[in-house]
Amino acid sequence: VDAGTGKTSFVNFVAADDFGRLINPMIVEGQVHGGLAQGIGQALLENAVYDPSGQLLTASFMDYAMPRSDDLPSFKLSHTTTLCPGNPLG
């Protein structure tokens, strides 16, 4: 976190998952990227604001910042495969 501006930056980001047998690795990688972007956006950019009666005031994409590509780090992805022993296809 930059003390002067308050901007958060990532030094390194690694995601390691066990998906089992991958049918289409490219789609899986896209899903991981999307999940990481959503999680980073929720943690750093989005803010749920309610009025005194409990009505959500930040309920649309116009009400809070969505992550942009410059808000996200480069990802290093890794996976392992643990096959399901109870299924003949794994």
OpenMM code with the backbone's topology and positions (N, CA, C; nanometers):
from openmm import Vec3, app, unit

residues = "VAL ASP ALA GLY THR GLY LYS THR SER PHE VAL ASN PHE VAL ALA ALA ASP ASP PHE GLY ARG LEU ILE ASN PRO MET ILE VAL GLU GLY GLN VAL HIS GLY GLY LEU ALA GLN GLY ILE GLY GLN ALA LEU LEU GLU ASN ALA VAL TYR ASP PRO SER GLY GLN LEU LEU THR ALA SER PHE MET ASP TYR ALA MET PRO ARG SER ASP ASP LEU PRO SER PHE LYS LEU SER HIS THR THR THR LEU CYS PRO GLY ASN PRO LEU GLY".split()
positions = [
    Vec3(0.0855, -0.1174, 0.0000),
    Vec3(0.0000, 0.0000, 0.0000),
    Vec3(0.0897, 0.1232, 0.0000),
    Vec3(0.0674, 0.2112, -0.0965),
    Vec3(0.1429, 0.3364, -0.1034),
    Vec3(0.0908, 0.4300, 0.0052),
    Vec3(0.1783, 0.4692, 0.0969),
    Vec3(0.1370, 0.5540, 0.2093),
    Vec3(0.0887, 0.6909, 0.1642),
    Vec3(0.1402, 0.7425, 0.0543),
    Vec3(0.1006, 0.8742, 0.0062),
    Vec3(-0.0334, 0.8771, -0.0637),
    Vec3(-0.0607, 0.7742, -0.1442),
    Vec3(-0.1832, 0.7738, -0.2240),
    Vec3(-0.2880, 0.6755, -0.1728),
    Vec3(-0.2461, 0.5764, -0.0952),
    Vec3(-0.3382, 0.4740, -0.0484),
    Vec3(-0.3651, 0.3663, -0.1525),
    Vec3(-0.3006, 0.3740, -0.2690),
    Vec3(-0.3212, 0.2749, -0.3753),
    Vec3(-0.2530, 0.1439, -0.3381),
    Vec3(-0.3266, 0.0375, -0.3577),
    Vec3(-0.2746, -0.0961, -0.3309),
    Vec3(-0.2206, -0.1544, -0.4600),
    Vec3(-0.1049, -0.2164, -0.4527),
    Vec3(-0.0505, -0.2860, -0.5692),
    Vec3(-0.0038, -0.4243, -0.5260),
    Vec3(-0.0011, -0.5149, -0.6212),
    Vec3(0.0382, -0.6514, -0.5943),
    Vec3(0.1834, -0.6710, -0.6337),
    Vec3(0.2578, -0.7350, -0.5483),
    Vec3(0.3964, -0.7678, -0.5787),
    Vec3(0.4025, -0.9001, -0.6548),
    Vec3(0.3217, -0.9953, -0.6121),
    Vec3(0.3196, -1.1271, -0.6735),
    Vec3(0.1841, -1.1907, -0.6444),
    Vec3(0.1313, -1.2672, -0.7390),
    Vec3(0.0025, -1.3325, -0.7177),
    Vec3(0.0084, -1.4710, -0.7800),
    Vec3(-0.0083, -1.5716, -0.6961),
    Vec3(-0.0049, -1.7101, -0.7417),
    Vec3(-0.1327, -1.7791, -0.6963),
    Vec3(-0.1954, -1.8519, -0.7853),
    Vec3(-0.3140, -1.9305, -0.7517),
    Vec3(-0.2833, -2.0767, -0.7822),
    Vec3(-0.3064, -2.1631, -0.6850),
    Vec3(-0.2856, -2.3071, -0.7034),
    Vec3(-0.4158, -2.3779, -0.6683),
    Vec3(-0.4632, -2.4620, -0.7587),
    Vec3(-0.5903, -2.5299, -0.7407),
    Vec3(-0.5783, -2.6769, -0.7763),
    Vec3(-0.6707, -2.7562, -0.7243),
    Vec3(-0.6858, -2.8955, -0.7634),
    Vec3(-0.8239, -2.9088, -0.8261),
    Vec3(-0.8291, -2.9245, -0.9567),
    Vec3(-0.9554, -2.9307, -1.0293),
    Vec3(-0.9997, -3.0715, -1.0605),
    Vec3(-0.9149, -3.1693, -1.0404),
    Vec3(-0.9439, -3.3023, -1.0910),
    Vec3(-0.9038, -3.3068, -1.2385),
    Vec3(-0.9695, -3.3913, -1.3151),
    Vec3(-0.9351, -3.4040, -1.4573),
    Vec3(-0.9871, -3.2827, -1.5344),
    Vec3(-0.8976, -3.2160, -1.6057),
    Vec3(-0.9359, -3.0996, -1.6861),
    Vec3(-0.9796, -3.1457, -1.8248),
    Vec3(-1.0998, -3.1078, -1.8635),
    Vec3(-1.1503, -3.1406, -1.9973),
    Vec3(-1.1045, -3.0344, -2.0966),
    Vec3(-1.1143, -2.9062, -2.0570),
    Vec3(-1.0724, -2.7963, -2.1433),
    Vec3(-0.9903, -2.6979, -2.0587),
    Vec3(-0.8581, -2.7144, -2.0562),
    Vec3(-0.7736, -2.6305, -1.9705),
    Vec3(-0.7860, -2.4801, -1.9973),
    Vec3(-0.8104, -2.4411, -2.1218),
    Vec3(-0.8220, -2.2989, -2.1531),
    Vec3(-0.9454, -2.2371, -2.0858),
    Vec3(-1.0557, -2.3092, -2.0856),
    Vec3(-1.1763, -2.2595, -2.0186),
    Vec3(-1.1540, -2.2528, -1.8679),
    Vec3(-1.0880, -2.3537, -1.8125),
    Vec3(-1.0596, -2.3541, -1.6688),
    Vec3(-0.9734, -2.2337, -1.6318),
    Vec3(-0.8706, -2.2046, -1.7106),
    Vec3(-0.7850, -2.0893, -1.6841),
    Vec3(-0.8651, -1.9595, -1.6883),
    Vec3(-0.9572, -1.9471, -1.7839),
    Vec3(-1.0421, -1.8287, -1.7910),
    Vec3(-1.1316, -1.8153, -1.6691),
    Vec3(-1.1848, -1.9277, -1.6212),
    Vec3(-1.2679, -1.9256, -1.5004),
    Vec3(-1.1867, -1.8816, -1.3789),
    Vec3(-1.0636, -1.9301, -1.3684),
    Vec3(-0.9775, -1.8899, -1.2563),
    Vec3(-0.9481, -1.7404, -1.2642),
    Vec3(-0.9134, -1.6910, -1.3827),
    Vec3(-0.8875, -1.5462, -1.3981),
    Vec3(-1.0097, -1.4647, -1.3575),
    Vec3(-1.1280, -1.5062, -1.4021),
    Vec3(-1.2504, -1.4340, -1.3667),
    Vec3(-1.2767, -1.4360, -1.2170),
    Vec3(-1.2563, -1.5500, -1.1541),
    Vec3(-1.2765, -1.5596, -1.0093),
    Vec3(-1.1788, -1.4738, -0.9317),
    Vec3(-1.0531, -1.4714, -0.9770),
    Vec3(-0.9544, -1.3868, -0.9098),
    Vec3(-0.9887, -1.2389, -0.9264),
    Vec3(-1.0289, -1.1998, -1.0455),
    Vec3(-1.0672, -1.0599, -1.0688),
    Vec3(-1.1867, -1.0208, -0.9824),
    Vec3(-1.2853, -1.1097, -0.9725),
    Vec3(-1.4027, -1.0789, -0.8906),
    Vec3(-1.3641, -1.0676, -0.7435),
    Vec3(-1.2817, -1.1575, -0.6941),
    Vec3(-1.2401, -1.1527, -0.5540),
    Vec3(-1.1593, -1.0291, -0.5212),
    Vec3(-1.0674, -0.9923, -0.6102),
    Vec3(-0.9879, -0.8711, -0.5891),
    Vec3(-1.0770, -0.7482, -0.5923),
    Vec3(-1.1718, -0.7452, -0.6848),
    Vec3(-1.2650, -0.6328, -0.6920),
    Vec3(-1.3478, -0.6199, -0.5654),
    Vec3(-1.3979, -0.7322, -0.5153),
    Vec3(-1.4781, -0.7274, -0.3930),
    Vec3(-1.3946, -0.6814, -0.2741),
    Vec3(-1.2715, -0.7276, -0.2669),
    Vec3(-1.1874, -0.6947, -0.1514),
    Vec3(-1.1382, -0.5503, -0.1528),
    Vec3(-1.1059, -0.4977, -0.2704),
    Vec3(-1.0385, -0.3678, -0.2762),
    Vec3(-1.1220, -0.2534, -0.3311),
    Vec3(-1.2242, -0.2819, -0.4106),
    Vec3(-1.2925, -0.1732, -0.4809),
    Vec3(-1.4397, -0.1569, -0.4465),
    Vec3(-1.5075, -0.2671, -0.4205),
    Vec3(-1.6517, -0.2594, -0.3996),
    Vec3(-1.6816, -0.2274, -0.2537),
    Vec3(-1.7935, -0.1624, -0.2331),
    Vec3(-1.8314, -0.1222, -0.0984),
    Vec3(-1.9832, -0.1264, -0.0883),
    Vec3(-2.0346, -0.2060, 0.0025),
    Vec3(-2.1788, -0.2133, 0.0235),
    Vec3(-2.2191, -0.1023, 0.1209),
    Vec3(-2.3033, -0.0109, 0.0736),
    Vec3(-2.3487, 0.1017, 0.1549),
    Vec3(-2.5000, 0.0920, 0.1706),
    Vec3(-2.5462, 0.1026, 0.2934),
    Vec3(-2.6887, 0.0933, 0.3234),
    Vec3(-2.7350, 0.2235, 0.3879),
    Vec3(-2.8600, 0.2605, 0.3634),
    Vec3(-2.9153, 0.3767, 0.4323),
    Vec3(-2.9641, 0.3328, 0.5709),
    Vec3(-3.0059, 0.4265, 0.6563),
    Vec3(-3.0471, 0.3907, 0.7931),
    Vec3(-3.1604, 0.2886, 0.8009),
    Vec3(-3.2423, 0.2782, 0.6956),
    Vec3(-3.3521, 0.1813, 0.6985),
    Vec3(-3.3107, 0.0435, 0.6480),
    Vec3(-3.1855, 0.0295, 0.6063),
    Vec3(-3.1364, -0.0989, 0.5587),
    Vec3(-3.1430, -0.1177, 0.4090),
    Vec3(-3.1809, -0.0150, 0.3343),
    Vec3(-3.1880, -0.0229, 0.1880),
    Vec3(-3.0470, -0.0140, 0.1301),
    Vec3(-3.0111, -0.1098, 0.0446),
    Vec3(-2.8806, -0.1090, -0.0201),
    Vec3(-2.8736, 0.0067, -0.1188),
    Vec3(-2.7723, 0.0913, -0.1052),
    Vec3(-2.7563, 0.2078, -0.1926),
    Vec3(-2.6597, 0.1816, -0.3079),
    Vec3(-2.5759, 0.0816, -0.2941),
    Vec3(-2.4779, 0.0507, -0.3983),
    Vec3(-2.5153, -0.0822, -0.4643),
    Vec3(-2.6267, -0.0836, -0.5342),
    Vec3(-2.6805, -0.2078, -0.5876),
    Vec3(-2.6562, -0.2275, -0.7370),
    Vec3(-2.5902, -0.1341, -0.8032),
    Vec3(-2.5683, -0.1500, -0.9463),
    Vec3(-2.4229, -0.1192, -0.9807),
    Vec3(-2.3852, -0.1544, -1.1029),
    Vec3(-2.2484, -0.1287, -1.1482),
    Vec3(-2.2154, 0.0204, -1.1561),
    Vec3(-2.3157, 0.1056, -1.1535),
    Vec3(-2.2919, 0.2503, -1.1561),
    Vec3(-2.2552, 0.3046, -1.0175),
    Vec3(-2.2741, 0.2237, -0.9138),
    Vec3(-2.2576, 0.2710, -0.7768),
    Vec3(-2.1243, 0.2350, -0.7123),
    Vec3(-2.0465, 0.1500, -0.7750),
    Vec3(-1.9172, 0.1138, -0.7163),
    Vec3(-1.8182, 0.0822, -0.8277),
    Vec3(-1.6915, 0.0874, -0.7942),
    Vec3(-1.5868, 0.0656, -0.8936),
    Vec3(-1.5708, -0.0825, -0.9249),
    Vec3(-1.5700, -0.1148, -1.0513),
    Vec3(-1.5408, -0.2509, -1.0964),
    Vec3(-1.3909, -0.2581, -1.1255),
    Vec3(-1.3276, -0.3725, -1.1040),
    Vec3(-1.1843, -0.3814, -1.1335),
    Vec3(-1.1583, -0.3676, -1.2830),
    Vec3(-1.0551, -0.2911, -1.3155),
    Vec3(-1.0088, -0.2777, -1.4534),
    Vec3(-0.8778, -0.3546, -1.4655),
    Vec3(-0.8296, -0.3701, -1.5850),
    Vec3(-0.7079, -0.4487, -1.6037),
    Vec3(-0.5902, -0.3904, -1.5265),
    Vec3(-0.5836, -0.2587, -1.5129),
    Vec3(-0.4707, -0.2007, -1.4385),
    Vec3(-0.4868, -0.2142, -1.2866),
    Vec3(-0.6025, -0.2607, -1.2398),
    Vec3(-0.6217, -0.2899, -1.0968),
    Vec3(-0.5773, -0.4316, -1.0623),
    Vec3(-0.5563, -0.5147, -1.1635),
    Vec3(-0.5297, -0.6557, -1.1412),
    Vec3(-0.3844, -0.6904, -1.1677),
    Vec3(-0.3311, -0.7850, -1.0926),
    Vec3(-0.1927, -0.8265, -1.1140),
    Vec3(-0.1824, -0.9279, -1.2267),
    Vec3(-0.0604, -0.9565, -1.2677),
    Vec3(-0.0373, -1.0718, -1.3536),
    Vec3(-0.0514, -1.1955, -1.2654),
    Vec3(-0.1206, -1.2954, -1.3143),
    Vec3(-0.1428, -1.4162, -1.2358),
    Vec3(-0.0440, -1.5240, -1.2772),
    Vec3(0.0055, -1.5972, -1.1807),
    Vec3(0.0775, -1.7212, -1.2073),
    Vec3(-0.0141, -1.8327, -1.1587),
    Vec3(-0.0580, -1.9149, -1.2519),
    Vec3(-0.1531, -2.0205, -1.2185),
    Vec3(-0.0827, -2.1555, -1.2157),
    Vec3(-0.1253, -2.2376, -1.1231),
    Vec3(-0.0735, -2.3726, -1.1100),
    Vec3(-0.1896, -2.4631, -1.0715),
    Vec3(-0.1841, -2.5859, -1.1154),
    Vec3(-0.2878, -2.6802, -1.0739),
    Vec3(-0.2289, -2.8197, -1.0600),
    Vec3(-0.2973, -2.8987, -0.9849),
    Vec3(-0.2640, -3.0392, -0.9695),
    Vec3(-0.3898, -3.1193, -1.0002),
    Vec3(-0.3739, -3.2449, -1.0247),
    Vec3(-0.4878, -3.3287, -1.0585),
    Vec3(-0.4994, -3.4427, -0.9579),
    Vec3(-0.6079, -3.4442, -0.8844),
    Vec3(-0.6409, -3.5556, -0.7959),
    Vec3(-0.7686, -3.6174, -0.8497),
    Vec3(-0.7571, -3.7380, -0.9025),
    Vec3(-0.8728, -3.8026, -0.9630),
    Vec3(-0.9646, -3.8587, -0.8548),
    Vec3(-1.0927, -3.8596, -0.8834),
    Vec3(-1.1943, -3.9117, -0.7915),
    Vec3(-1.1874, -4.0639, -0.7908),
    Vec3(-1.1635, -4.1247, -0.6755),
    Vec3(-1.1532, -4.2707, -0.6726),
    Vec3(-1.2881, -4.3428, -0.6883),
    Vec3(-1.3980, -4.2736, -0.6695),
    Vec3(-1.5286, -4.3352, -0.6762),
    Vec3(-1.5943, -4.3283, -0.8123),
    Vec3(-1.5217, -4.2813, -0.9135),
    Vec3(-1.5774, -4.2664, -1.0479),
    Vec3(-1.4787, -4.3269, -1.1466),
    Vec3(-1.5215, -4.4146, -1.2370),
    Vec3(-1.4274, -4.4773, -1.3298),
    Vec3(-1.3584, -4.3784, -1.4234),
    Vec3(-1.4166, -4.2606, -1.4448),
    Vec3(-1.3544, -4.1603, -1.5295),
    Vec3(-1.2604, -4.0680, -1.4518),
    Vec3(-1.2607, -4.0845, -1.3197),
    Vec3(-1.1738, -4.0003, -1.2367),
    Vec3(-1.2439, -3.8738, -1.1987),
] * unit.nanometer
topology = app.Topology()
chain = topology.addChain("A")
for resn in residues:
    res = topology.addResidue(resn, chain)
    for name in ("N", "CA", "C"):
        topology.addAtom(name, app.Element.getBySymbol(name[0]), res)
